[in-house]
Amino acid sequence: MKNFIIENGKKKELTKEELKKLKAKNVTEVIKEMTPDELEAFKKARYEKFIKPLIDGNLEELDRKRR
């Protein structure tokens, strides 16, 4: 599994050593520690912020192609 961070608006791949120095947790670890309510709120926020805009954009493009 590759590890990335966003630095100054650019994606940077991290080595395992660099990741350990950050003292950061991976999203999978954080999700495992969430309560059911926190997990549900996280899923909703992720859907609203990332997934819904992609779906809406794809639907708009399909409508444009149909015309």
Secondary structure, DSSP 4 states (H G I P E B T S, - for coil): --EEEEETTEEEEE-HHHHHHHT---HHHHHHTS-HHHHHHHHHHHIIIIIHHHHHHHHHHHHHHH-
